[in-house]
Amino acid sequence: MTTPPPLARLLIVAAKKALAAVGLTLVFLVVGTTEGIFDPEPDWLLWLFSGAAVVSLGSSLVLSWYTDRPRRAAVEQAERSPSERLRELNTMVESSMAVTAQFMDRLVRELESQKAAAEATIAEGEERARWLDINKGEAEKMRQLLVGETKATISAQRRRDWMLVGIGALISIPIGAMINLLVP
């Protein structure tokens, strides 16, 4: 752990001392009022002084304990033997190397599978290109056949349409003339 900067240390020490001074003052006031040195008129004032003293001293102790953690950790670290620390570091390095080896194995397998998939895709693309070249000639023949059949179908459809128009005209003229003769 890193130590706090000098200004922060100064503020922490000042806060601890201030809390301790306030707490001791309040303890003095509580003891003084219970022994009769001071005589506060309302009873709640005694309870207020007591509560403030407990909170002040408690927070001073907590702040001291909290700010002393880096020093305690450094002492604990220093008490351990160098060979024990070296063994612990060696164990950590070995475990991280094992994890790294596992990840490398996974990565190699993944790369090999992607390489195989890419080669299969390339082979499939080449096969399709070959089929495309073979089928271009056949596709052109099919297009010509379809165009020829389409033209023939269109002209046959037109002949049929004109024939139906002619038949309709030939049938409607005699029927119209008969209706005109029969109806006065």
Contacts in CASP RR format, 6 or more apart in sequence:
PFRMAT RR
TARGET T0000
AUTHOR 0000-0000-0000
METHOD contacts of the structure
MODEL  1
MTTPPPLARLLIVAAKKALAAVGLTLVFLVVGTTEGIFDPEPDWLLWLFS
GAAVVSLGSSLVLSWYTDRPRRAAVEQAERSPSERLRELNTMVESSMAVT
AQFMDRLVRELESQKAAAEATIAEGEERARWLDINKGEAEKMRQLLVGET
KATISAQRRRDWMLVGIGALISIPIGAMINLLVP
1 69 0 8 1.000
1 70 0 8 1.000
1 73 0 8 1.000
1 74 0 8 1.000
2 70 0 8 1.000
3 9 0 8 1.000
3 70 0 8 1.000
4 12 0 8 1.000
12 63 0 8 1.000
12 67 0 8 1.000
15 63 0 8 1.000
16 60 0 8 1.000
16 63 0 8 1.000
16 64 0 8 1.000
16 67 0 8 1.000
19 56 0 8 1.000
19 57 0 8 1.000
19 59 0 8 1.000
19 60 0 8 1.000
19 63 0 8 1.000
20 56 0 8 1.000
20 57 0 8 1.000
20 60 0 8 1.000
22 52 0 8 1.000
22 56 0 8 1.000
23 52 0 8 1.000
23 53 0 8 1.000
23 56 0 8 1.000
23 57 0 8 1.000
23 60 0 8 1.000
24 57 0 8 1.000
26 49 0 8 1.000
26 50 0 8 1.000
26 51 0 8 1.000
26 52 0 8 1.000
26 53 0 8 1.000
26 56 0 8 1.000
27 53 0 8 1.000
27 57 0 8 1.000
29 38 0 8 1.000
29 49 0 8 1.000
29 53 0 8 1.000
30 46 0 8 1.000
30 49 0 8 1.000
30 50 0 8 1.000
30 53 0 8 1.000
31 37 0 8 1.000
32 38 0 8 1.000
33 39 0 8 1.000
33 40 0 8 1.000
33 45 0 8 1.000
33 46 0 8 1.000
33 49 0 8 1.000
34 46 0 8 1.000
40 46 0 8 1.000
40 49 0 8 1.000
77 85 0 8 1.000
END
